[in-house]
């Protein structure tokens, strides 16, 4: 057998060994009585209606005027989100999570599984975990990303449509991570993973590294992906019993393959036990035609400012979310199209969503 001489490969093995050793070294010496494992089954379904207020509504998904250049809630008319089923088995020390998605939103979330797209893979998350101690948990498998304020499930987001920052960042990773509680306020996460979007297997032999430091609900995240990297801050503050302010900012450098940067604020006001209203204001910029909003510019550099106002009415397990959104691009030639298919800089839209969770 040929000797291993690849320095990067050896470094990957060394990092993985350190990650495992650091966790297992803190295992308690006295075994605690094992509690009876618990099976859980949760999930959600969502559907929505979407219409452009100043643009054509007959274009298919993906057309410039069909929707803002961010994932989810992009289809015209009455449309489907996804069905999400999450099964878990939780013991005192070990357990697993199997998170499956069906529908257009789920397809966007897992990119139709790029490696096995022909088989229609439906796995959003699939991982096992080990509570090594009260302070350390190891997770092995496929898990949603630790970067960003918003998530795939519409149940956990206040706004129904998603931000540019969320849409352009990674959705999921496959690998090994260690979550470490350093104190009551401080936390640390370290991870070694496949390259971004390679959720089923690794066809490159290269690896991605992640880290997160948390303090009292504020998180600084770092993702290093073979020359590319992303730095992300996610947090928020309860300014009163009824008013919350969420924050997100990120910068991505694609190592010569484009970059993006952005920031968003999420003020949310709870007016009663059954109703709340929230705003998302986001500025997002990209270079070298990294994504959709730069495709109509000569040099590929563009920016967009988007404001989304969402109401959330709760009726038992059902949430009704009416939403108004205005996206304004920097490109003078117009990224969006109006109802006559003429170029315009802004697109206003309305969404009415229903989200049921159990």
VOBA-1610 file (N, C-alpha, C; in pm, whole numbers, padded with zeros to 5 digits, always signed):
BEGIN
Unk+00085-00119+00000Unk+00000+00000+00000Unk+00089+00124+00000Unk+00053+00222-00081Unk+00131+00344-00090Unk+00127+00421+00041Unk+00239+00468+00091Unk+00246+00542+00217Unk+00172+00674+00204Unk+00111+00716+00313Unk+00039+00843+00314Unk+00140+00956+00329Unk+00149+01040+00226Unk+00243+01151+00228Unk+00174+01285+00215Unk+00044+01284+00196Unk-00031+01408+00180Unk-00043+01480+00314Unk+00025+01592+00326Unk+00029+01666+00453Unk-00109+01711+00496Unk-00190+01760+00401Unk-00324+01806+00436Unk-00408+01692+00490Unk-00393+01572+00431Unk-00471+01458+00477Unk-00432+01422+00620Unk-00302+01423+00648Unk-00255+01392+00783Unk-00307+01496+00882Unk-00308+01623+00840Unk-00359+01728+00929Unk-00507+01709+00957Unk-00583+01664+00856Unk-00725+01638+00877Unk-00746+01528+00979Unk-00667+01419+00968Unk-00678+01309+01064Unk-00638+01354+01203Unk-00536+01438+01212Unk-00490+01488+01342Unk-00597+01575+01407Unk-00660+01663+01327Unk-00766+01749+01379Unk-00882+01665+01430Unk-00918+01562+01353Unk-01029+01477+01393Unk-00998+01403+01522Unk-00873+01357+01535Unk-00833+01286+01656Unk-00836+01378+01778Unk-00791+01502+01760Unk-00793+01599+01870Unk-00936+01627+01913Unk-01028+01641+01813Unk-01168+01669+01843Unk-01230+01557+01925Unk-01203+01433+01886Unk-01258+01320+01961Unk-01195+01309+02100Unk-01066+01328+02109Unk-00997+01313+02237Unk-01041+01419+02336Unk-01058+01543+02286Unk-01095+01652+02377Unk-01232+01628+02439Unk-01320+01560+02363Unk-01453+01532+02415Unk-01453+01414+02510Unk-01388+01306+02471Unk-01393+01185+02552Unk-01311+01200+02680Unk-01221+01294+02686Unk-01138+01311+02804Unk-01215+01363+02924Unk-01335+01418+02895Unk-01411+01477+03007Unk-01526+01388+03052Unk-01526+01263+03007Unk-01632+01171+03050Unk-01627+01154+03202Unk-01743+01162+03263Unk-01749+01149+03409Unk-01704+01010+03451Unk-01634+01001+03565Unk-01582+00874+03612Unk-01694+00788+03671Unk-01794+00850+03730Unk-01903+00774+03789Unk-02020+00768+03691Unk-02066+00649+03658Unk-02177+00632+03567Unk-02308+00667+03637Unk-02394+00740+03562Unk-02524+00774+03615Unk-02626+00671+03569Unk-02730+00656+03647Unk-02833+00560+03612Unk-02901+00602+03482Unk-02905+00510+03384Unk-02962+00539+03253Unk-03115+00550+03262Unk-03168+00658+03206Unk-03313+00674+03203Unk-03371+00605+03080Unk-03500+00582+03083Unk-03565+00515+02971Unk-03562+00605+02847Unk-03512+00554+02732Unk-03508+00636+02610Unk-03648+00681+02570Unk-03655+00795+02501Unk-03783+00855+02464Unk-03787+00878+02313Unk-03894+00832+02249Unk-03913+00854+02106Unk-04000+00977+02085Unk-03961+01063+01990Unk-04038+01184+01960Unk-04067+01190+01810Unk-04180+01251+01778Unk-04216+01270+01637Unk-04283+01406+01623Unk-04219+01498+01552Unk-04268+01634+01534Unk-04259+01671+01386Unk-04312+01788+01353Unk-04301+01832+01215Unk-04392+01948+01183Unk-04409+01975+01055Unk-04492+02086+01010Unk-04528+02070+00864Unk-04630+02145+00823Unk-04660+02160+00680Unk-04686+02309+00657Unk-04659+02354+00534Unk-04687+02494+00504Unk-04724+02509+00357Unk-04809+02608+00330Unk-04851+02644+00196Unk-04869+02796+00193Unk-04873+02854+00072Unk-04880+02999+00066Unk-04941+03046-00066Unk-04978+03173-00067Unk-05019+03244-00189Unk-04921+03358-00209Unk-04874+03377-00334Unk-04778+03483-00361Unk-04817+03559-00486Unk-04805+03694-00481Unk-04836+03778-00597Unk-04742+03898-00598Unk-04691+03932-00716Unk-04616+04056-00733Unk-04715+04171-00748Unk-04688+04282-00681Unk-04777+04397-00686Unk-04743+04490-00800Unk-04618+04488-00847Unk-04577+04575-00957Unk-04498+04498-01063Unk-04526+04368-01077Unk-04456+04286-01174Unk-04546+04177-01228Unk-04500+04112-01335Unk-04576+04005-01397Unk-04585+03885-01304Unk-04699+03817-01304Unk-04720+03702-01217Unk-04733+03569-01293Unk-04708+03572-01424Unk-04723+03449-01502Unk-04592+03378-01527Unk-04479+03442-01495Unk-04349+03383-01522Unk-04323+03266-01430Unk-04253+03162-01475Unk-04220+03048-01389Unk-04114+03086-01287Unk-04099+03002-01187Unk-03996+03024-01085Unk-03860+03032-01151Unk-03779+03128-01111Unk-03646+03144-01166Unk-03636+03259-01264Unk-03750+03307-01319Unk-03746+03423-01406Unk-03714+03547-01324Unk-03642+03646-01380Unk-03597+03762-01301Unk-03708+03832-01227Unk-03829+03842-01287Unk-03936+03918-01224Unk-04025+03831-01136Unk-03999+03699-01130Unk-04089+03610-01059Unk-04085+03631-00909Unk-03966+03656-00855Unk-03951+03666-00710Unk-03816+03728-00678Unk-03798+03778-00557Unk-03664+03822-00515Unk-03562+03709-00527Unk-03436+03746-00542Unk-03332+03645-00559Unk-03291+03581-00429Unk-03387+03532-00355Unk-03358+03459-00231Unk-03449+03337-00226Unk-03407+03235-00155Unk-03475+03107-00159Unk-03609+03110-00086Unk-03700+03022-00128Unk-03826+02992-00062Unk-03932+03101-00088Unk-04057+03060-00093Unk-04171+03148-00123Unk-04152+03220-00256Unk-04100+03148-00356Unk-04071+03207-00487Unk-04176+03176-00594Unk-04268+03083-00567Unk-04359+03036-00670Unk-04483+03125-00679Unk-04538+03146-00799Unk-04654+03236-00814Unk-04786+03167-00778Unk-04883+03247-00740Unk-05016+03196-00711Unk-05021+03115-00583Unk-05119+03023-00576Unk-05127+02932-00462Unk-05020+02825-00479Unk-04934+02812-00379Unk-04816+02727-00393Unk-04791+02647-00267Unk-04712+02543-00283Unk-04679+02455-00171Unk-04543+02490-00112Unk-04532+02478+00021Unk-04404+02489+00087Unk-04343+02351+00100Unk-04360+02289+00217Unk-04308+02153+00235Unk-04378+02085+00351Unk-04368+01954+00351Unk-04404+01875+00469Unk-04273+01832+00533Unk-04264+01852+00663Unk-04141+01825+00738Unk-04172+01729+00853Unk-04108+01612+00852Unk-04129+01512+00956Unk-03996+01483+01025Unk-03995+01499+01157Unk-03872+01482+01235Unk-03893+01375+01341Unk-03820+01266+01327Unk-03824+01157+01425Unk-03696+01161+01508Unk-03711+01142+01640Unk-03595+01143+01729Unk-03605+01034+01833Unk-03490+00988+01877Unk-03484+00888+01984Unk-03380+00938+02083Unk-03427+00972+02203Unk-03344+01043+02299Unk-03324+00961+02426Unk-03197+00923+02449Unk-03160+00860+02574Unk-03085+00960+02660Unk-03041+00918+02775Unk-02968+01011+02861Unk-02833+01045+02804Unk-02771+00953+02733Unk-02637+00974+02678Unk-02635+00982+02526Unk-02719+00904+02459Unk-02711+00896+02313Unk-02850+00909+02252Unk-02853+00941+02123Unk-02979+00952+02052Unk-02955+00980+01905Unk-03064+00999+01830Unk-03052+01031+01688Unk-03166+01121+01647Unk-03150+01186+01530Unk-03253+01267+01469Unk-03257+01234+01320Unk-03377+01206+01269Unk-03399+01187+01126Unk-03502+01290+01081Unk-03460+01385+01000Unk-03541+01500+00960Unk-03564+01491+00809Unk-03688+01464+00767Unk-03720+01444+00627Unk-03810+01556+00575Unk-03789+01596+00450Unk-03866+01705+00390Unk-03921+01662+00255Unk-04043+01711+00224Unk-04110+01682+00098Unk-04171+01811+00045Unk-04154+01840-00082Unk-04214+01959-00140Unk-04111+02059-00189Unk-04155+02167-00258Unk-04061+02263-00318Unk-03965+02328-00219Unk-04014+02365-00101Unk-03925+02428-00003Unk-03818+02329+00042Unk-03857+02203+00062Unk-03761+02101+00099Unk-03660+02077-00011Unk-03705+02077-00138Unk-03613+02059-00250Unk-03510+02171-00254Unk-03554+02297-00234Unk-03460+02409-00228Unk-03361+02393-00114Unk-03409+02340-00002Unk-03326+02329+00117Unk-03213+02229+00099Unk-03237+02123+00024Unk-03134+02020+00008Unk-03082+02016-00135Unk-03113+02121-00214Unk-03064+02132-00353Unk-03099+02008-00434Unk-03210+01943-00406Unk-03249+01817-00472Unk-03139+01714-00457Unk-03060+01724-00351Unk-02950+01633-00321Unk-02858+01620-00442Unk-02759+01709-00457Unk-02679+01717-00580Unk-02608+01589-00618Unk-02567+01509-00522Unk-02494+01388-00557Unk-02588+01281-00610Unk-02703+01265-00544Unk-02799+01163-00583Unk-02931+01226-00624Unk-02927+01330-00706Unk-03049+01403-00741Unk-03151+01315-00812Unk-03104+01213-00885Unk-03196+01127-00959Unk-03282+01043-00866Unk-03237+01021-00744Unk-03311+00936-00652Unk-03410+01016-00568Unk-03405+01150-00579Unk-03499+01233-00502Unk-03477+01223-00353Unk-03354+01237-00308Unk-03322+01228-00166Unk-03403+01330-00087Unk-03457+01290+00026Unk-03547+01376+00105Unk-03489+01407+00242Unk-03361+01377+00264Unk-03300+01395+00395Unk-03257+01540+00415Unk-03314+01604+00516Unk-03272+01738+00556Unk-03165+01729+00664Unk-03187+01645+00766Unk-03087+01617+00868Unk-03092+01468+00902Unk-02976+01413+00933Unk-02969+01273+00974Unk-02841+01256+01056Unk-02857+01253+01189Unk-02738+01247+01273Unk-02764+01172+01403Unk-02655+01122+01457Unk-02656+01063+01591Unk-02574+01152+01683Unk-02607+01150+01813Unk-02532+01232+01906Unk-02503+01155+02035Unk-02399+01202+02103Unk-02354+01141+02228Unk-02330+01252+02328Unk-02405+01254+02437Unk-02380+01347+02547Unk-02268+01292+02631Unk-02147+01328+02596Unk-02029+01274+02663Unk-02030+01311+02811Unk-02073+01431+02839Unk-02087+01480+02977Unk-02191+01589+02977Unk-02213+01651+03094Unk-02307+01763+03100Unk-02260+01881+03015Unk-02130+01886+02984Unk-02073+02001+02914Unk-02038+01974+02768Unk-02035+01849+02725Unk-01986+01815+02591Unk-02084+01722+02519Unk-02119+01759+02396Unk-02201+01674+02310Unk-02132+01659+02174Unk-02121+01535+02128Unk-02068+01507+01995Unk-02184+01475+01901Unk-02182+01534+01782Unk-02283+01508+01681Unk-02215+01458+01554Unk-02267+01349+01498Unk-02205+01284+01382Unk-02312+01261+01275Unk-02291+01315+01155Unk-02386+01297+01046Unk-02413+01425+00972Unk-02537+01442+00927Unk-02579+01559+00851Unk-02668+01648+00939Unk-02628+01775+00956Unk-02700+01867+01043Unk-02708+02004+00975Unk-02814+02080+01008Unk-02830+02214+00951Unk-02718+02306+00997Unk-02690+02406+00914Unk-02577+02493+00939Unk-02590+02572+01070Unk-02479+02608+01125Unk-02474+02688+01247Unk-02461+02836+01215Unk-02447+02873+01089Unk-02435+03012+01049Unk-02573+03074+01025Unk-02588+03200+01058Unk-02706+03274+01018Unk-02818+03277+01119Unk-02910+03370+01097Unk-03022+03394+01188Unk-03143+03307+01153Unk-03164+03284+01023Unk-03282+03209+00978Unk-03249+03062+00954Unk-03353+02980+00950Unk-03336+02835+00934Unk-03429+02785+00824Unk-03418+02656+00790Unk-03499+02598+00683Unk-03646+02589+00721Unk-03675+02544+00843Unk-03813+02524+00884Unk-03886+02657+00899Unk-04003+02674+00836Unk-04077+02800+00851Unk-04133+02819+00991Unk-04140+02713+01070Unk-04192+02724+01206Unk-04101+02811+01292Unk-03971+02802+01270Unk-03873+02871+01355Unk-03838+03011+01306Unk-03885+03050+01188Unk-03860+03185+01136Unk-03981+03274+01160Unk-03958+03400+01190Unk-04071+03492+01203Unk-04123+03529+01064Unk-04035+03573+00975Unk-04074+03604+00838Unk-04088+03475+00759Unk-04186+03472+00667Unk-04205+03349+00588Unk-04104+03341+00473Unk-04093+03445+00392Unk-03987+03447+00291Unk-03853+03464+00363Unk-03746+03425+00298Unk-03615+03426+00364Unk-03525+03537+00313Unk-03420+03564+00389Unk-03327+03672+00358Unk-03227+03628+00252Unk-03159+03726+00192Unk-03050+03697+00100Unk-02935+03631+00176Unk-02907+03678+00296Unk-02799+03619+00375Unk-02822+03470+00398Unk-02944+03433+00431Unk-02974+03292+00451Unk-02962+03213+00320Unk-03017+03271+00214Unk-03022+03199+00087Unk-02884+03176+00027Unk-02792+03267+00049Unk-02660+03255-00011Unk-02562+03179+00077Unk-02597+03157+00204Unk-02509+03083+00294Unk-02533+02935+00282Unk-02452+02850+00345Unk-02478+02705+00342Unk-02604+02672+00419Unk-02673+02564+00379Unk-02792+02518+00448Unk-02760+02406+00547Unk-02676+02312+00505Unk-02647+02195+00589Unk-02502+02152+00571Unk-02454+02073+00667Unk-02319+02018+00664Unk-02325+01870+00702Unk-02226+01796+00658Unk-02211+01657+00701Unk-02072+01639+00759Unk-02066+01591+00882Unk-01937+01572+00947Unk-01952+01544+01094Unk-01854+01588+01171Unk-01849+01568+01315Unk-01831+01702+01383Unk-01914+01730+01484Unk-01898+01854+01559Unk-01906+01826+01708Unk-01838+01911+01784Unk-01840+01903+01929Unk-01893+02034+01985Unk-02002+02027+02062Unk-02057+02143+02131Unk-02014+02137+02277Unk-01949+02244+02322Unk-01888+02245+02454Unk-01941+02366+02533Unk-01999+02341+02648Unk-02043+02448+02738Unk-01926+02486+02827Unk-01866+02601+02802Unk-01750+02645+02878Unk-01790+02700+03014Unk-01909+02758+03022Unk-01963+02811+03148Unk-02112+02833+03127Unk-02177+02896+03224Unk-02320+02923+03208Unk-02346+03019+03092Unk-02249+03103+03058Unk-02268+03204+02954Unk-02193+03172+02824Unk-02077+03109+02835Unk-01992+03086+02719Unk-02008+02945+02664Unk-02008+02934+02528Unk-02012+02804+02462Unk-01913+02804+02346Unk-01871+02684+02307Unk-01776+02667+02197Unk-01821+02549+02113Unk-01812+02564+01980Unk-01840+02456+01888Unk-01723+02443+01792Unk-01676+02320+01770Unk-01573+02290+01671Unk-01622+02180+01580Unk-01591+02190+01449Unk-01643+02092+01355Unk-01545+02067+01242Unk-01543+01943+01193Unk-01475+01907+01068Unk-01581+01840+00981Unk-01592+01886+00854Unk-01706+01849+00770Unk-01663+01832+00624Unk-01748+01767+00546Unk-01729+01764+00402Unk-01735+01906+00346Unk-01684+01929+00225Unk-01704+02059+00162Unk-01852+02095+00157Unk-01882+02224+00159Unk-02020+02272+00161Unk-02101+02212+00047Unk-02220+02167+00076Unk-02318+02108-00016Unk-02290+01962-00050Unk-02180+01906-00006Unk-02157+01763-00026Unk-02210+01690+00096Unk-02342+01669+00096Unk-02407+01618+00216Unk-02411+01466+00222Unk-02402+01399+00107Unk-02411+01252+00108Unk-02276+01185+00120Unk-02176+01242+00054Unk-02041+01185+00058Unk-01943+01292+00013Unk-01816+01260+00026Unk-01710+01354-00009Unk-01636+01302-00132Unk-01650+01371-00244Unk-01586+01325-00368Unk-01456+01399-00396Unk-01414+01489-00306Unk-01293+01569-00330Unk-01175+01527-00243Unk-01200+01462-00132Unk-01093+01430-00038Unk-01049+01548+00045Unk-01121+01661+00033Unk-01091+01781+00111Unk-01198+01799+00217Unk-01168+01885+00316Unk-01260+01902+00427Unk-01278+02049+00462Unk-01389+02076+00528Unk-01425+02210+00572Unk-01422+02215+00724Unk-01383+02330+00779Unk-01372+02343+00925Unk-01463+02455+00973Unk-01528+02432+01087Unk-01618+02531+01143Unk-01590+02555+01290Unk-01621+02676+01334Unk-01606+02711+01475Unk-01711+02814+01512Unk-01754+02806+01637Unk-01852+02902+01689Unk-01820+02931+01835Unk-01820+03058+01870Unk-01807+03098+02008Unk-01934+03175+02045Unk-01997+03133+02155Unk-02121+03195+02194Unk-02113+03258+02332Unk-02183+03368+02350Unk-02190+03434+02481Unk-02330+03493+02499Unk-02406+03437+02592Unk-02538+03489+02630Unk-02628+03515+02509Unk-02637+03419+02421Unk-02726+03432+02306Unk-02669+03504+02187Unk-02540+03544+02193Unk-02473+03608+02080Unk-02368+03510+02027Unk-02361+03494+01892Unk-02275+03391+01835Unk-02188+03448+01723Unk-02060+03418+01730Unk-01965+03451+01624Unk-01924+03321+01558Unk-01949+03310+01427Unk-01928+03186+01354Unk-01821+03202+01248Unk-01747+03094+01223Unk-01643+03092+01120Unk-01652+02961+01044Unk-01650+02970+00910Unk-01648+02853+00823Unk-01533+02869+00725Unk-01442+02772+00722Unk-01327+02773+00631Unk-01343+02656+00535Unk-01350+02687+00404Unk-01386+02585+00304Unk-01287+02589+00188Unk-01169+02529+00209Unk-01071+02513+00101Unk-01036+02645+00031Unk-00994+02742+00108Unk-00956+02873+00056Unk-01066+02976+00070Unk-01191+02935+00058Unk-01302+03026+00083Unk-01332+03029+00232Unk-01391+03138+00279Unk-01428+03146+00420Unk-01547+03238+00438Unk-01621+03216+00548Unk-01732+03302+00584Unk-01726+03332+00733Unk-01743+03460+00767Unk-01753+03505+00906Unk-01894+03557+00926Unk-01958+03514+01035Unk-02099+03544+01056Unk-02124+03579+01202Unk-02204+03682+01224Unk-02251+03714+01358Unk-02403+03699+01362Unk-02452+03627+01461Unk-02595+03608+01479Unk-02629+03630+01626Unk-02731+03709+01652Unk-02769+03733+01792Unk-02900+03807+01802Unk-02927+03855+01921Unk-03050+03929+01944Unk-03064+03967+02091Unk-03156+04060+02116Unk-03174+04111+02252Unk-03323+04131+02281Unk-03365+04093+02400Unk-03499+04125+02449Unk-03495+04265+02506Unk-03545+04361+02432Unk-03544+04499+02478Unk-03655+04528+02578Unk-03759+04443+02578Unk-03865+04448+02678Unk-03935+04313+02677Unk-04038+04299+02759Unk-04110+04172+02762Unk-04180+04142+02629Unk-04209+04244+02551Unk-04284+04225+02427Unk-04205+04262+02301Unk-04085+04316+02317Unk-04009+04365+02201Unk-03873+04296+02194Unk-03847+04231+02078Unk-03720+04161+02056Unk-03653+04218+01932Unk-03520+04230+01937Unk-03443+04278+01823Unk-03340+04171+01785Unk-03357+04112+01667Unk-03262+04013+01615Unk-03162+04080+01523Unk-03040+04023+01517Unk-02932+04081+01437Unk-02858+03972+01361Unk-02816+04004+01239Unk-02735+03911+01160Unk-02645+03991+01066Unk-02520+03951+01057Unk-02426+04012+00963Unk-02326+03906+00920Unk-02283+03911+00793Unk-02191+03809+00743Unk-02107+03863+00630Unk-01989+03803+00614Unk-01902+03831+00499Unk-01847+03700+00447Unk-01856+03680+00316Unk-01804+03559+00251Unk-01704+03596+00143Unk-01588+03530+00143Unk-01487+03546+00040Unk-01470+03411-00029Unk-01501+03406-00158Unk-01498+03281-00233Unk-01364+03245-00291Unk-01256+03308-00246Unk-01121+03276-00294Unk-01113+03290-00446Unk-01157+03407-00496Unk-01151+03434-00638Unk-01277+03398-00714Unk-01375+03337-00647Unk-01498+03294-00713Unk-01617+03380-00671Unk-01592+03506-00638Unk-01699+03594-00596Unk-01707+03606-00445Unk-01777+03706-00399Unk-01793+03728-00255Unk-01927+03795-00230Unk-01969+03795-00103Unk-02089+03870-00064Unk-02074+03917+00079Unk-02153+04020+00111Unk-02158+04073+00247Unk-02297+04129+00269Unk-02340+04127+00395Unk-02472+04180+00423Unk-02499+04192+00571Unk-02607+04262+00602Unk-02650+04279+00741Unk-02801+04292+00743Unk-02862+04241+00850Unk-03008+04247+00863Unk-03046+04269+01008Unk-03155+04343+01029Unk-03211+04360+01162Unk-03354+04306+01162Unk-03397+04253+01278Unk-03526+04188+01291Unk-03601+04240+01415Unk-03658+04359+01412Unk-03741+04403+01525Unk-03875+04330+01524Unk-03917+04278+01639Unk-04041+04200+01649Unk-04117+04242+01775Unk-04246+04271+01756Unk-04330+04318+01866Unk-04446+04221+01885Unk-04459+04168+02007Unk-04571+04081+02043Unk-04681+04167+02103Unk-04795+04170+02035Unk-04904+04257+02081Unk-05005+04184+02170Unk-05012+04051+02157Unk-05102+03970+02240Unk-05052+03827+02239Unk-05122+03739+02307Unk-05081+03599+02310Unk-05096+03532+02173Unk-05175+03590+02086Unk-05204+03527+01957Unk-05158+03608+01836Unk-05095+03724+01858Unk-05052+03803+01742Unk-04922+03876+01769Unk-04837+03880+01666Unk-04711+03954+01670Unk-04684+04010+01533Unk-04603+04115+01528Unk-04567+04176+01400Unk-04416+04199+01400Unk-04354+04175+01284Unk-04210+04187+01277Unk-04163+04241+01144Unk-04048+04306+01147Unk-03988+04367+01028Unk-03849+04308+01007Unk-03816+04282+00882Unk-03677+04249+00847Unk-03627+04353+00747Unk-03520+04422+00783Unk-03456+04518+00693Unk-03315+04467+00664Unk-03285+04447+00536Unk-03159+04381+00500Unk-03090+04454+00385Unk-02958+04471+00400Unk-02873+04519+00290Unk-02780+04405+00252Unk-02771+04376+00122Unk-02691+04264+00075Unk-02618+04305-00052Unk-02488+04274-00061Unk-02407+04309-00177Unk-02324+04189-00220Unk-02302+04177-00352Unk-02223+04067-00406Unk-02127+04118-00513Unk-02024+04038-00545Unk-01928+04073-00650Unk-01916+03958-00749Unk-01871+03991-00869Unk-01837+03891-00972Unk-01953+03799-01004Unk-02075+03854-01011Unk-02194+03774-01044Unk-02204+03649-00958Unk-02180+03666-00828Unk-02183+03551-00738Unk-02320+03485-00736Unk-02423+03565-00752Unk-02559+03510-00747Unk-02651+03582-00842Unk-02780+03585-00811Unk-02881+03632-00906Unk-02877+03784-00926Unk-02857+03862-00823Unk-02880+04006-00837Unk-02771+04074-00917Unk-02658+04008-00945Unk-02551+04071-01022Unk-02548+04033-01167Unk-02641+03951-01216Unk-02630+03897-01351Unk-02655+04001-01460Unk-02720+04110-01427Unk-02751+04209-01531Unk-02652+04325-01534Unk-02548+04322-01453Unk-02448+04428-01451Unk-02326+04389-01532Unk-02252+04488-01578Unk-02136+04460-01662Unk-02026+04388-01586Unk-02001+04431-01461Unk-01891+04370-01386Unk-01939+04266-01285Unk-02068+04244-01277Unk-02120+04143-01185Unk-02134+04190-01043Unk-02105+04318-01013Unk-02119+04370-00879Unk-02256+04436-00864Unk-02325+04402-00756Unk-02459+04457-00735Unk-02494+04449-00588Unk-02598+04524-00551Unk-02647+04520-00414Unk-02798+04532-00415Unk-02858+04498-00302Unk-03003+04506-00290Unk-03039+04543-00148Unk-03145+04621-00133Unk-03199+04654-00002Unk-03342+04601+00001Unk-03372+04520+00101Unk-03503+04454+00108Unk-03566+04478+00244Unk-03694+04515+00243Unk-03771+04535+00365Unk-03892+04442+00361Unk-03910+04365+00468Unk-04019+04268+00474Unk-04097+04289+00603Unk-04227+04311+00591Unk-04314+04330+00707Unk-04408+04210+00716Unk-04405+04142+00830Unk-04480+04017+00848Unk-04564+04023+00973Unk-04688+03980+00961Unk-04772+03958+01077Unk-04784+03809+01103Unk-04802+03773+01230Unk-04811+03631+01266Unk-04926+03612+01365Unk-05035+03550+01316Unk-05150+03522+01400Unk-05152+03373+01432Unk-05164+03339+01560Unk-05161+03201+01606Unk-05301+03154+01644Unk-05342+03042+01584Unk-05470+02979+01616Unk-05439+02834+01650Unk-05425+02803+01778Unk-05382+02670+01817Unk-05244+02640+01761Unk-05230+02532+01683Unk-05102+02496+01622Unk-05082+02558+01484Unk-05177+02641+01442Unk-05170+02702+01309Unk-05125+02847+01318Unk-05032+02884+01231Unk-04988+03023+01219Unk-05027+03076+01082Unk-05093+03192+01079Unk-05127+03262+00955Unk-05034+03381+00944Unk-04963+03392+00829Unk-04862+03497+00815Unk-04885+03578+00688Unk-04948+03696+00698Unk-04952+03789+00585Unk-04820+03866+00579Unk-04772+03892+00456Unk-04638+03952+00444Unk-04630+04043+00323Unk-04575+04163+00344Unk-04543+04258+00237Unk-04392+04270+00227Unk-04341+04271+00102Unk-04196+04276+00083Unk-04162+04370-00033Unk-04057+04451-00012Unk-04008+04541-00116Unk-03858+04519-00132Unk-03814+04480-00253Unk-03673+04461-00285Unk-03631+04565-00387Unk-03522+04637-00357Unk-03472+04740-00447Unk-03326+04711-00479Unk-03296+04690-00607Unk-03160+04657-00651Unk-03085+04784-00689Unk-02951+04777-00687Unk-02868+04892-00719Unk-02849+04909-00869Unk-02873+04806-00946Unk-02847+04806-01088Unk-02941+04902-01161Unk-02883+05004-01228Unk-02964+05103-01297Unk-03040+05045-01415Unk-02989+04937-01473Unk-03058+04877-01587Unk-03180+04798-01543Unk-03190+04772-01415Unk-03308+04705-01363Unk-03294+04555-01359Unk-03289+04500-01241Unk-03284+04353-01229Unk-03424+04294-01244Unk-03523+04362-01188Unk-03661+04313-01191Unk-03733+04365-01316Unk-03846+04300-01348Unk-03929+04341-01461Unk-04067+04380-01412Unk-04126+04480-01478Unk-04261+04520-01440Unk-04365+04435-01513Unk-04493+04471-01502Unk-04600+04391-01562Unk-04596+04393-01714Unk-04524+04490-01773Unk-04505+04495-01918Unk-04372+04435-01960Unk-04305+04369-01865Unk-04175+04304-01888Unk-04067+04405-01922Unk-04080+04527-01869Unk-03978+04630-01883Unk-03894+04634-01756Unk-03768+04673-01771Unk-03675+04672-01659Unk-03716+04773-01552Unk-03700+04733-01426Unk-03722+04822-01313Unk-03630+04780-01199Unk-03602+04873-01110Unk-03508+04846-01002Unk-03572+04777-00883Unk-03705+04790-00866Unk-03769+04740-00744Unk-03880+04640-00778Unk-03904+04553-00682Unk-04015+04458-00692Unk-04086+04453-00558Unk-04217+04478-00560Unk-04298+04465-00438Unk-04386+04342-00452Unk-04406+04271-00341Unk-04480+04145-00347Unk-04558+04124-00218Unk-04659+04036-00229Unk-04743+04001-00115Unk-04746+03849-00102Unk-04734+03801+00022Unk-04740+03658+00052Unk-04837+03637+00168Unk-04921+03536+00156Unk-05006+03491+00266Unk-04975+03344+00288Unk-04921+03312+00405Unk-04875+03174+00433Unk-04953+03115+00549Unk-04968+02984+00543Unk-05025+02905+00653Unk-04925+02799+00693Unk-04892+02796+00822Unk-04792+02702+00873Unk-04852+02627+00991Unk-04862+02496+00980Unk-04915+02414+01089Unk-04802+02327+01142Unk-04785+02328+01273Unk-04679+02250+01336Unk-04739+02155+01440Unk-04672+02045+01464Unk-04719+01949+01564Unk-04600+01886+01635
//
